[in-house]
Each structure stands twice: as C-alpha cells, then as structure tokens.
Amino acid sequence: MNIGQAAKASGVSAKMIRYYEGIGLIPPAARSEAGYRCYTQQDAHTLRFIRRSRDLGFTVEQIAELLLLWRDGERASADVKRVALAHVAELEDRISGLQAMARTLRDLASSCHGNDRPDCPIIEELAEPVGAGKASATAASPRRTPRFGTDTPASPRARRSLPRKG
C-alpha cells in the first residue's frame, strides 16, 4: 500500500509516518521502482500501535521502548508494566500540576470584581516578579498597576515623559 493508504489504515497522517521514519521510530519503507514508499499490513499494524501509544500520551522515547518490547517474543511483561507505570506517575504529576494551576486561577478569579475598573488581582499576580509572591509585594512600596494605552511606550502620556531627542 502507498503512504496514503497506510495513513488511512493506521489512523496516522502521512506527514507523521514520514516523521516517524525520519527519526527512526519505524524503519524506512520499501520503495517502488518509481521511488514511492510501499507499506505492508504489518507496517500499518505497527503504525496503529504507535497511534494508540501516542493517544495514551507516551513519548516517542517510550514508544520506541514499547516497540522493542512488543517485537520481543521473549520479553518479560514486568518490563512493559514498568514503562506503563512510569508513564502513569508522569501523568499523575502533570495532573497534580494542572489542578494546582486551576486552584490558583480559580482563587484569583474569585478575588477579581470583574467590573469596568482597571484594578485586577489576576493581572497584578501575573505582573509579580518570579518568586516575589505576596510577602515581598507587601514589604515593597505599593505598586500602581500600569494601564494599557496610557502607560505603554506608545501611549501619549508615556511619550510626554520620554526625553526629547536633539
């Protein structure tokens, strides 16, 4: 089958098939006399394996390891389980991080009045220097939140405060 047929049979785009071949995740396809890539049913099966692995969030490196294990009829299932559980731990770490971000944003949004006034705790938090946190903000002099259009370099008020050239 050609690359388009292999893509349709596997659910992997032709572009990704070429990419996987380029990085060595799959071996280079056989070529016809005209130079077109030719794929077998086994190639399509391998591509489906890769697609399913990607759908589960495995990295390319993890997929390469899983492919080696899949092809090894003498493999120990413990090796496959080790890869899967390591990936589960990574996913759980990412989930925990995303939940922490959601809590922070939810807290910030609940403290924002959401009206037509310019003061906004969400923007103030985003404007904080990295690592500054609320403790250092209270120790320093209170900051005025810049207003877009009036305090930006292109604003008339900001241009009046710039030193004149020449």
N, C-alpha and C positions, 0 to 999 in steps of 0.2 A: 504494500500500500504506500501511497505517497504521503508527504508530510501533512497535507490537509485531511486525508483520510485517517491518519494516525491521530491527529488532533481531535477529530470528531469521535473516534473510537475510544479515546482515553479521557477526554474532557480537559486536556491540556492544550493551550494555544500553540500554534506553530512557532510563534516567537519564543515561548518558554521552552519548547522542545529544542530549538536551536541553542538557547541559552544553556540548558542542562547538558547538551552535548559539548558546548564550548568550555564549560567548567569541569568537564569530566565526570559529571554525575551519571551520565549514560554514555556508553561507547559510541563512537562515530557511526552513523548509519551507513549501511552499504549504499553504493551508488550505482545508478543505471549507466548505460553507455553514454547517455546524454548528460550525465552528471547530477541527476535528480536523486534525492535521498529516497531510499526504499526501506520500509519498516515491515516487520513481521507481526503476527499476533502476539508473540512473546514480548516484543518491544512495546506494543500497546498495553499489555498487561503490566509491564514494568512502569510505564508512564501513569497508569491508573494507581499503582502502588504509591508513586511519588505524589500524585494529586491528592490522594487520601491522606498521606502523611502531612502534606502542606495544609490541608483543611484542618488538621488537628494541631497545627501550629509548630510542628517540628522544624528546626533549622535545616539548612542544606547540609551542614556537617552531620547532624543527627540522622538525616535521611540517608546519607552516604553510609553511615554505620549500620542503619537498619537494612539497607540494600545488601550489604555484605552478609549480615546475619540471615536474611531471607534466602540468599543464594547458597548458604552453607547448610547442607543437609545434616551435618554433624553438630550444629550449634546447640548450645545449652539454652533452654528457654529462660534461664536465670539472667543471661546476658541481655536478652530482649527486654525482660522485665526491668532490669537496671536502667536501660535507656529510657523506657517509658516512665518510670518513677522519678528519674532525674528531671524529665520534662514536666511532670506533674508538679514537682517542687518549684520549678521556674515559673510555671503558670500561676501557682498559688502566691508566689512572691509578687508577681505583676498584678494579680487581682487585689492583693492587700494594698499595694501602692495606689492603684486606681481608686479603691474605696477610701483611702486617706485623702486623695485629691478631691473626691466628691464631697467628703465631710467638710473639708476646708472651704470649698466653693459654696456649699450649702450654708455654712455659718456666715461667710462673707455676704452672701445674697440676703440672708435674713437680717443682717445689720444695715443693709442699704435701704434707704427710704424709697427709692425708685420713683422719685418725683422729677420736676423740671429744674431742680437746683443742681449746681455743678459738683458739690461735695459728694464723694462716693467712697465708702470704705474698701470697695473692691479695687478701684484704681489706686487708692493710697497703698494698699497692701502690695499690689503689683509693682508700684514705684519704689518700694523699700529696697535698699541695697541688699545684696545677697548676704545672709547671715545676720542682718541687723535685727530683725524681729521687732516685737512691740517693746521690749525692755529698753533697747537703745533709742527708740524713737521718743520715748518719754524723757530720757536723760538729755537729749539734744533739744535745742530750741524748736518750738513748733514750726512745722513747715507749711507753707501755703501751697496748695495743690495748683499746678500750672493749668491754665485754661487753654484748650486748643483754639487757635485762631487769634488769641490775644497775646499769648506768651511764647508762641513758636517763633523761630527765627524769621519766618516770612510775614509775621503779623506787623501791622503799622506800629503798635506800641513797642514791640521788640526792636524795630528798625530805628525808632526815635532814640533808643537808649544805646545804639551802636555808635562807636566813634566814627566821625566822618573822615573820609579819605581826602588827602591832598589839599 
